[in-house]
């Protein structure tokens, strides 16, 4: 497996093995599980409360906005940890410091934009 495509063959083989293991586990689960459907088991389960009314419930967009903001800050934290390790390496100090401030500037610009559009207000 030498050469350029050797590593791709290895990755494809490992991916195929992983897919085969997951598919085998799901197939074994389906073959070995007991199947005794009853009307109680087939009803929709809603946190222990009997389902009442329609299945349609409208959610407000603000919950998704806060979720997106959380994801942005989580990604920000993911980029900050490797930066902190590289920042200490010799020869990378000023370059990584400037790059991180540019990155944090983009994040801050997005927060200021969301704040000016009044997306961050809860009411």
N, C-alpha and C positions, 0 to 999 in steps of 0.2 A: 504494500500500500504506500509506495513512495510516489512522489510527484505531486503535481498540483491538485488533481482530483482524488487523491488518496484520502485526504482528510474529509472530503465531502462524502465519500463512500462510507467512511467510519461513522460520521454523524448520521447519515441515512440509515445505516444498520442499527445504531443505537436507538434512533427514533422508531424504527420498525419493531425492535424488541420491546420498547416501552409501550407502544400501542398494543402489541400482542399481549403483554402482561395485563394491561387495563381491560382489554376486551375479554381475556380469559377470566378475569375476576368477575366482571359483570355477567358473563355467561354462566359461570359457576353459581353465582348468586341467584340467577333466574331459574336454574335447574334445581337447586337445592331448597329454595324457599317454599314454605307451605302456602297454598292458595285457597283460602276460604272466604270469599267475598260475602259480606252481609250488607243489608241496607244501611246499618249504622256505620260500617266501615266506608261505604261509598259516598256518604254525605261530605260536604265541604267542611273542613276543620278550620275554625277561626279562633285560635287561642282559648279553647275550652268553652266558648260561648256559642250557643246555637245560632246558625245563620238566619238573619232576619232581613227582609227587604231585598233590594236588587244587589247585584254584584258590582255595580258602578259606584265608585267614590272618586270625587275630584280632589286632586291634591294641588296645593298652591305651588307656584313656580319658585317661591323664595326658598323652599326646602332644598331644591336642586341647586340653587345658586350657592347656598352655604356648603353643600356637598362638593361642588366644584372648587370653591375656595379652599376647603380642606385638602382636596387632592393637590391643588397648586402648592400649598404649604408643605405637604408631605413630599412632593417631588423636590421642592426647594431644600428640604432637610436631607434628602437622599444625595443631592449634589453638594451639600455643605460638608458632609463627613469625609469623602475622598479629598476634597479641597483642603481640609484641615491637615490631612496626612501629607499631601504634596507640598503644602506651604512650608513645611519644616525642612524639606529637602534642599540641599545646597544648589544655588543657581536658579531656583524657581520662585524665590520670594516675591519680588516686585511684579513679575509677570502674572503669577497666579492671584496676587492681590488685586491687580487691575481687572483681570478677567472676572473675578468674583464680584467686584463692585459694579461692573457692567451688568452681570446677571442679576444682582440684587436691585439694580436700577430698573431693569425691565419688570421685575416683580413689583416693585414699588409703583411704577407707572401704571400697571394693571390695577393695583389696589386704589390708587388715586382716581383712575377712570371709573371704577365700580362705585367709589364713594361719591363722585360728582354726579353719576347717573342715579343716585339714591337707591342702589341695589343693596347696600349693606344695612338699610334700616329694616327692623323687624316688623313694624306695624304697617 
